[in-house]
Amino acid sequence: MKVKDALKWGSVFLRNNGFSVSAADEEARLFLARASAQEVWTLLLEPEKKIAAEVWHNYLSNLQKRVQGEPVHYLLGEKEFMSLTFRVGPQVLIPRQDTEVLVEKVWEFLEPWPEPLVLDLGTGSGVIAISLAYYLPKVHLIATDLSAAALQIARENARRHGVLERIEFLKGDRLAPLEPGLKFTALVANPPYLTKAEMAALAPEVKKEPSMALYGGVDGLFFYRYLAKVGKNYLQPEGKLFVEIGWRQGQVVQALFREAGWEEIELVHDLAGRERVVVAG
């Protein structure tokens, strides 16, 4: 079978299983490029080229898994974030573009500091810590996670991008792995913030992602209460805490920090105008 025929077959297969035309076309290209070990653009340059039987079988396998609800980026094994490519798998949450707003806000704050020390709490695949280390050569980070499997992926991603020597990965729950007395320039977290009702209503493919990276307690606010209570103890005098939030959580999260005694609180919106980040100091 030729490349152009395989792409047409894959797109029709996905459309017949409920995918939109644009999504079906895009994912067919992604899966065939991955099966062929090529970039999409190089694949499209040779539409008449015949594909090997092994490539076809791998392509077909991923298409079948996709229509059964497997997330596309788990099947591809990677996801782009902050213009960098990260390995992902079922052990970690798939990075979202929304989280780039969080990274950009931290980046802006850290840029003037000579040697900032940053804590990435619940690092997952490591995208926040690694992006900051990659774009800010003077920053040093500690990244924690409860999952040993997630930390293994994060270390691989840090190695891929040449920043492993500037990030210390620690296993443990929340702030427990830290040495007593550590103070950070910035404390950063994209905590689980979905409510019980939101978890029940998730799309089937999102339910394939780790629930502990999504579920924030009955009202979605468990980790914000925790960070509002103890976060100041881990910050340098001029340090700040940055947290991603759900798009309707801005007012209540600000109130939690205000009630806990934080004085400077900022609500940041994403490009679509939705509440996305709270900064507290």
N, C-alpha and C positions, 0 to 999 in steps of 0.2 A: 504494500500500500504506500502511496505517495504522501508526503507531508500535508499537502492541501486537502487530500481526501480524508486523512486521519483527523485533521482539524475540523472538517465539516461533519464527520461522523460523531466526534466527541461533542461538538456544540449541539447537534440535534438530539443526541442522547440526554444531555443535561436539560435542554428545553423540554423534552418529553417528560422529564421528571420534576418540572415545576420551576426551573431557573428562568430568569429573564433572558432575552436575547443577548444583551450586553454582558451579563454575568457569565452566560454559557460560553460566549466567544472568548472572553478573557481567560476563564479558567481552563478551557480546552488548550489554549496556547501555553498557559503556565505549566500544565501537567505534561504536555508533549515536550516542552523544552526541558523540564526536569528529567523525564524519562530518557531524553536524548543527551543529557549532560551538556546542554547548550543554553545560551542566553536566548530570550524570545526573539530578539531582533535578528540574530544570526539564523535562527530556525526559519524565519519568514523570508529570508533572502533566497532560500532554495525550495520553493513550493513543489517542484517536480522530483525532488530527491526521494528515493525509496527508503523507508525506515526498516530497521532490522526487526526480526520476530521478537527478540527480547525487549526491545523498546516498546513495541506494540503491547506486549503482555503487561509490562509495568504501567504503561499509560492506561490501559483498560482497567487494571486493578485499582488505580487511584480514582478513576471516574466512578467505579462501582462503590468504593468506600465513600466517595463524596456524596452520592445520592442517598447513602444510608445515614448521613448526618455527621460524618467526620469533618471537623473544621479544615478548611482549605490549607491554612498555614501549618497545621500539624502534618498534613500529607506532604506539603512541600518541604517541611523541616526548617523553615526560616521565615523571618518577617523583617521588613525594613522599618527602622525607627531612627529619627534624627539623621537621615541620609546614611545610616550604617545598617549593615545586614546582621541579624542576630539569629542564632540557632534557637528554635523553640520546639517543644514537644508537650505531650499530655501532662508532664510534671509541672508545667508553668503556665501562667496566664499569658495569652497572646497580647503583645503590646498594642495599644490603641493610639491613634494619632492625637487624641485628646490629651494624653499624658505629656506630649511634647510641650504643651503650654506650661506645665509644671516645671519641666527641665529648663525651658527658656527663662522662666522667672528666677529660678535658682542661679542659673548662669549669669544673668544680669546682676544679681546681688553679689556673687562671688568674684566677679572680674577684677574689682579694685584691690582685693585682699592679696597680700604677698604669698602666704602659704596657708590657705584655708584647709581646715579639717572638717569633713562632712560625714554625716551618718545617713545611710540609706536603709531605712527600716522596712523589712519585708521585701527584699530585693528581687525575688523571683528569678527571671532570666538575666537580671543584672542591667537592664537597659538604662535605667536612670543613672546609676553609679558609673557605668562604663561610658555613657555619653558625656557626662560631666568630666570624667578623667581624660577622655579623648580630646575634647575641645578646650579644656583648661589645664595645660601641662603642669601648673604648679599645685594643683589640688591633690590632696590625699584623702582617701575615703575608707570607712569601715562599712561593710554591707552585711546585714544579718538576715537570716531566714530560718524558719522552723523546719523546713524541708531539706534534707541532705541531697535529694535528687535535684531540687531546684538549684542548690548551691553548686553542684557539679556542672550544670549547664551554664550557670553564671560565670564560673571560672573558665570554662571553655570559650565563652564569648569574650571575656576579658583578655584571654591569651590571643584570640583571633585579632583583636584590635590593638594589641601591644601595650595594654595598660595594667596587666596583672600585678606588676611589682608595686603599683600605687594603690591597690585596693586590697584590704584585708577582709576576707569572707569568714563570718562567724556563724555557727549554728546555734539556734536557741530561740526561745519565745520572747518576742518583743524586745525590751531593753536588757533582758537578763544576761546575755552573753558579754556585756561590756564590763571592763574593769572599773572599779569604783573610782570616782573622781574625774572621769573623762569629761571634757567640755568641748563642744563642737561649734564651729562657725555657723553651720547650718544643719538642721535636722530635717530630712526629707522623707516623705512617705506617700505612697499611693495605697492606702489601706483598703481592706474589704469594706464596702459601704452599701451593699444591697440589703434591703429589708427582707423579712420573711416572705411577704407577699410578692415582692419583685423576684425573689428566687424561684417561687412557684410558677411565675409567668415567663420565665426565660425561654428563649428559643431553644429547640432541641440541641443544636450544635454548640451553643454557649454552655449548656449543661455538661458538655464533655470537658470543660475546663475545670481546674481544681476549685472545689467549693470553698475551701478555706481562704482562697484569694479573692472571693466574691462576697461572702456572707458576713455582714457587719452586725449581726444580732437582730432581734425582732424589729427594731426601728432603724437599723443601719448605722447607729451612732456609737457603738461600743468603743471602737478604737479612738474616736475623737474625744470621748470623755476621758479615756486613759491618757492620751497625749496632752490634753488640756491640764490635767492634774499633775503630771510628772515631767512634762517636756522641758520646763524652765530649768530643772535641775541639771540638764545635760547641755545647756547652751552657755557659750562665752558671753560676757556682758553685752556686747553689741550683736550677738548672734540672733538668728531668726529660724522659726519653724515654718515649713512649707508642706501643705497637705492637699492632695487632690480630693475633690468632693463630687458627689452626685449633683446633677444639674438643678435639683430643687432643694439642696441642702444648705445653701449659702447662709441664710439668715440664722438657722438654728445652730450651725457649727460656729458661726461668729459669736452667738450668744453663749455657747458653752465655754469658749475661750475667755470671753469678757467676764463671765461669772467666776472663772477660775483665777482671775487677777491679771490676765494679759492686758497690756495697755495699748499697744499698737496692733491693730487688726485690719487687714486689707482683704477685700474680696476681688478676685481677678476673673474676668470673663474670657471665654474662648472667642474665636473669630466669628462664630455664629451667634454671639451674644449670650451664651449660656453660662451660668455660674460654674466655675471649673476648679479654682484654687483658692484656698485661704492661706494668708501669710500672717503670722503672729510673732510679736517680739516684745 
